[in-house]
């Protein structure tokens, strides 16, 4: 009997400690997620600038006769250039409030995904 009480007490302590660590990890990971989202947004903007620049160069080379594009390719590159330009303009003209709301929505989506993943893990552990 003494062994089973000692084991239960030890298990209770371990579960309590791991629960506190999980809360700290969640809090820290939430802050890290926000940092990651901000960095990802900056990288997305940078990548759009690169892709827009590439499409402009392709059209410029085509017009100069250096690298001719087929009709379909010319249409595709032109559409992409327009779309990338619009996206980039939208990103650059966002207010701080708009950025904050967008980040908040992304955090909520990530929380939903994490909660589903966590529930799935708990089911698998049982």
SVG drawing of the C-alpha trace seen along z (x, -y; Angstrom):
<svg xmlns="http://www.w3.org/2000/svg" viewBox="-10 -53 29 55">
<polyline fill="none" stroke="black" stroke-width="0.4" points="0.0,0.0 2.8,-2.4 4.3,-2.0 1.1,-2.7 0.5,-5.9 4.1,-7.0 3.6,-6.3 0.3,-8.3 1.9,-11.2 4.8,-11.2 2.6,-11.0 0.5,-14.0 3.6,-16.1 4.9,-15.3 1.6,-16.1 1.3,-19.3 4.8,-20.4 4.4,-19.4 1.1,-21.3 2.8,-24.5 5.6,-24.1 3.0,-23.6 1.3,-26.9 4.7,-28.7 5.6,-27.1 2.2,-28.0 2.6,-31.6 6.1,-31.8 5.2,-30.0 2.3,-32.4 4.8,-35.3 7.1,-33.5 4.2,-32.8 3.5,-36.5 7.1,-37.3 7.2,-34.6 4.1,-36.0 5.5,-39.5 8.8,-38.2 6.8,-36.1 4.8,-39.2 8.0,-41.1 9.5,-38.2 6.2,-37.9 6.5,-41.6 10.1,-41.2 9.4,-38.2 6.6,-40.0 9.0,-42.9 11.5,-40.3 8.8,-38.6 7.5,-41.9 11.0,-43.0 11.5,-39.7 8.3,-40.0 9.1,-43.6 12.6,-42.5 11.0,-39.7 8.6,-42.1 11.4,-44.6 13.6,-41.9 10.7,-40.9 10.0,-44.4 13.7,-45.0 13.8,-41.7 16.4,-40.1 14.2,-37.3 10.9,-36.9 8.0,-35.4 5.3,-33.3 1.8,-34.8 0.7,-32.7 3.8,-33.5 3.5,-37.2 -0.1,-37.2 0.8,-35.2 3.7,-37.4 1.6,-40.5 -1.2,-39.2 1.3,-38.2 3.0,-41.6 -0.3,-43.3 -1.4,-41.0 1.9,-41.2 1.8,-45.0 -1.7,-45.1 -0.8,-42.8 2.4,-44.8 0.5,-48.1 -2.1,-46.7 0.5,-45.6 2.4,-48.8 -0.7,-51.0 -2.0,-48.9 -2.4,-50.9 -1.0,-49.7 -4.6,-48.9 -5.1,-46.7 -1.8,-44.9 -2.7,-44.3 -6.1,-42.9 -4.6,-40.7 -2.0,-39.3 -4.7,-38.7 -6.8,-36.7 -3.7,-34.6 -3.0,-34.0 -6.6,-32.8 -6.3,-30.5 -3.0,-29.1 -4.7,-28.6 -7.5,-26.6 -5.0,-24.5 -2.9,-23.9 -6.0,-23.1 -7.1,-20.5 -3.6,-19.1 -3.4,-19.0 -6.7,-17.2 -5.6,-14.7 -2.4,-14.1 -4.3,-13.6 -6.6,-11.0 -3.6,-9.2 -2.0,-9.1 -5.1,-7.5"/>
</svg>
